């Protein structure tokens, strides 16, 4: 996900804008100097939902379409790089 795309995204649940970005892995885009987030989290400060960014793709799905185990595995994989509010209080689940 290009970092500049953050300006276009809102929480799909409550439409809160802007989402907070937590970068885990980034790479620079040499063509237009816009950073690309390869792994990270988009976080809604209103409903405390997190949305993972996996392989440059933000996964902005409603709760009923999310895979709980996949999200939990993501949180475990990056727990040392994710803020505690996501790990301990994030919705729709946390660890």
N, C-alpha and C positions, 0 to 999 in steps of 0.2 A: 504494500500500500504506500503510495506516495504521501509524504507528510502533509503536503498541501491539500490533500483530499479531506483532511480533518475538518476543514471549513465547510464541507458539504454534508457532514454526517450528523445525525441526531439519534437519540435512543428510539428504537422502533416500538418500545412499550409505552413510554410517556411523552415522547417527542421532545425531551429535554435537550437543549443545545447550549453550549458545546459539550462534547464528550471530552473527558480527560484522557490523555494518551500516556501510557507507560511503555517506553521503548525497551525492548530486551536485546534485539539484534537489529542493527541498521547497516545500510550500505549507501554510499553516495552514488547518485545518478550523474554520470559525467556529461550527459547530453544537455541537461538543463539545471544542474546543480541543486536539484531537489532530492532530499534524503528519501530513501526507500526503507520502510520498516518491514523487515522480513519476519520478525516475531515480536509480539507485543500484546498489549491489552488496551482496549477502549473501555472506559469506565463512566457510568452515569452517576453523578453525585446526587441525583434526586431519588432514584429508586435503588441505587447501589448494585445495579446489574453490571456484570462485566461481559465483554465480548472479546474473545481471543483473536489475535491476528496470527495466522498460520501460513507460512510460505507466501507471504506478501498479501494474503487475502483476509480482509476483516469478515468475521463470521457473525453477522448481525441477524440472528434468527430469534423468533419468539421462543419462549420457554418450551412449549409443547413440541417444537421441532428440533430441539437441541438434544445431543447425546450426552447424558450425564457422565458416563464413564470417560468419554473423550475429554470433556471439560475438566474433570477431576485429575486425569492423567496430566493434562497441560499444567494445571496448578502445581502438582507435585514436581513436575520436570523443572519448572522455573521458580519454585517457591523462594529461593534466595534472591531473586531479582524482581519480585512482585511486592508491592506495598502490603503491609499487614491488613489494611482495611479491605483489600480484595481477598486475601487468604482467609481471614477470620470472619468477615461480615458480608462478603459478596453474594449476590443473588444470581441465578436461581439456586446455587449451592456453593458451598465453601468447604475448606478442610480444617 
